């Protein structure tokens, strides 16, 4: 009975939830099959292999992230949008650490299917840069790097407890770094 209602979408959804909750180290096709109450071999009627399934989960996670950040910045003035985007990124990594790890897994580099999903991944950053008037191609690249280093670097280190013994409020530290990025965008966009 369960096999008849099995679909690619249902398999991807269960894998997505499993990875979000337990991480890649605790993920297997056998677990997905067990959750769906089917044999592992039944999954292969809908997916090519584990790589194919993980790619679909990574694409779905990248889309979820992009939609989440886009919703947070929508309609806000530029400084508020930049701060809120930074905070939303931080929250996304805290809430979905394992999905984020899947999104940034180097195995997807150069995969044309994932590249399509990843194009949207940086869209919210481009929206913010546009609000600051950053148009120079090199300046845009510098800002993409700066924004990703601040948000990814801080969030990734915090998730593993790197700041647990700090005596200062690390949220303040993070917001100070975001302010530095905002100041840099203002300078590069020549807008105060």
C-alpha positions in Angstrom: 0.0 0.0 0.0 2.7 2.5 0.9 4.6 1.8 -2.3 1.7 2.9 -4.5 1.6 6.3 -2.9 5.4 6.7 -3.1 6.6 9.6 -5.2 9.9 11.5 -5.8 8.5 14.5 -4.0 7.6 12.4 -0.9 11.0 10.8 -0.9 12.7 14.2 -1.1 10.5 15.6 1.6 11.4 12.8 4.0 15.1 13.0 3.2 14.9 16.8 3.7 13.3 16.4 7.2 15.7 13.6 8.2 18.8 15.6 7.2 17.4 18.8 8.8 16.9 16.9 12.1 19.8 14.5 12.3 22.4 15.6 9.8 24.2 13.9 6.9 26.3 11.7 9.2 23.0 10.1 10.3 21.3 9.9 6.9 20.9 6.8 4.7 18.6 5.6 2.1 17.7 2.7 4.4 16.4 5.2 7.0 14.3 7.1 4.3 12.9 3.8 3.2 12.1 2.8 6.7 10.3 6.1 7.4 8.3 5.6 4.2 7.6 2.0 5.1 9.1 0.6 1.8 12.1 -1.4 0.7 15.2 0.6 -0.3 14.8 -0.9 -3.8 11.4 0.9 -4.2 13.2 4.3 -3.8 15.1 3.6 -7.0 11.8 3.7 -9.0 11.8 7.5 -8.2 15.5 8.5 -7.7 18.6 7.5 -9.5 20.9 7.1 -6.4 21.7 8.7 -3.1 23.6 11.6 -4.9 20.5 12.4 -6.9 18.4 12.5 -3.7 20.9 14.7 -1.8 21.1 17.1 -4.8 17.3 17.5 -4.7 17.4 18.1 -0.9 20.2 20.6 -1.4 18.3 22.4 -4.1 15.2 22.5 -1.9 17.2 23.8 1.1 18.8 26.5 -1.0 15.4 27.6 -2.2 14.1 27.6 1.4 17.0 29.8 2.5 16.6 32.2 -0.4 12.8 32.6 0.2 13.4 33.1 3.9 15.9 35.9 3.5 13.9 37.5 0.7 10.8 37.6 2.9 12.8 39.2 5.7 14.3 42.0 3.6 11.2 42.7 1.5 10.0 46.3 1.7 12.6 47.4 4.3 14.9 50.4 4.1 18.4 49.5 3.2 20.1 49.5 6.6 17.3 47.7 8.3 17.2 45.2 5.4 21.0 44.6 5.7 20.8 44.1 9.5 17.7 41.8 9.2 19.3 39.8 6.4 22.4 39.2 8.6 20.2 38.2 11.5 18.0 35.9 9.3 21.1 34.2 7.9 22.4 33.6 11.4 19.0 32.2 12.5 18.8 30.0 9.4 22.1 28.4 10.2 21.1 27.9 13.9 17.8 26.4 13.0 18.9 24.4 9.9 22.6 23.7 10.5 22.6 20.4 8.7 20.7 21.7 5.6 23.1 24.6 5.4 26.1 22.2 5.5 24.5 20.3 2.6 24.0 23.5 0.6 27.7 24.5 0.9 29.0 21.0 0.4 31.8 21.2 -2.3 30.4 18.2 -4.1 27.9 20.5 -5.8 30.4 22.9 -7.2 29.9 22.9 -11.0 26.8 20.8 -10.9 24.5 22.5 -13.5 21.3 21.6 -11.6 22.6 22.9 -8.3 24.0 26.0 -10.0 20.5 27.0 -11.1 19.3 26.7 -7.5 22.3 28.6 -6.3 21.8 31.5 -8.6 18.8 32.4 -6.4 20.9 31.9 -3.2 22.7 35.2 -3.6 19.7 37.2 -4.9 18.9 38.8 -1.5 22.5 40.1 -1.3 22.1 41.7 -4.8 18.9 43.4 -3.7 20.7 44.9 -0.7 23.7 46.0 -2.8 21.4 47.6 -5.3 19.8 49.7 -2.5 23.2 51.0 -1.6 24.0 51.8 -5.3 26.9 49.4 -5.5 27.2 48.9 -9.3 30.9 48.4 -10.1 31.5 44.7 -10.9 34.6 44.4 -8.7 32.8 46.2 -5.8 29.9 43.8 -6.0 32.3 40.8 -5.9 34.1 42.4 -2.9 30.8 42.9 -1.1 29.6 39.4 -1.8 32.8 38.0 -0.3 32.6 40.4 2.7 28.9 39.6 3.4 29.4 35.9 3.1 32.5 35.9 5.3 30.8 37.8 8.1 27.5 35.9 8.0 28.9 32.4 7.3 32.1 32.8 9.3 30.4 34.0 12.5 27.4 31.7 12.2 29.4 28.6 11.5 31.8 29.3 14.4 29.0 30.0 16.8 27.2 26.8 15.9 30.2 24.8 16.9 30.5 26.7 20.2 33.6 28.8 19.3 32.3 31.8 21.3 30.9 29.9 24.3 33.6 31.3 26.6 33.6 34.9 25.4 32.9 37.5 28.1 31.3 39.9 25.7 27.9 39.8 24.1 28.6 38.0 20.8 25.4 39.3 19.3 26.8 42.8 19.7 30.0 41.6 18.0 28.0 40.2 15.1 26.0 43.4 14.7 29.3 45.4 14.8 30.6 43.3 11.9 27.3 43.8 9.9 27.7 47.6 10.5 31.2 47.5 9.1 29.8 45.8 6.0 27.0 48.4 5.7 29.6 51.2 6.0 31.6 49.5 3.3 28.5 49.3 1.0 27.8 52.9 1.6 31.4 53.8 0.6 31.4 51.6 -2.5 28.0 52.8 -3.5 28.8 56.4 -2.8 25.6 56.8 -0.9 25.4 57.9 2.8 
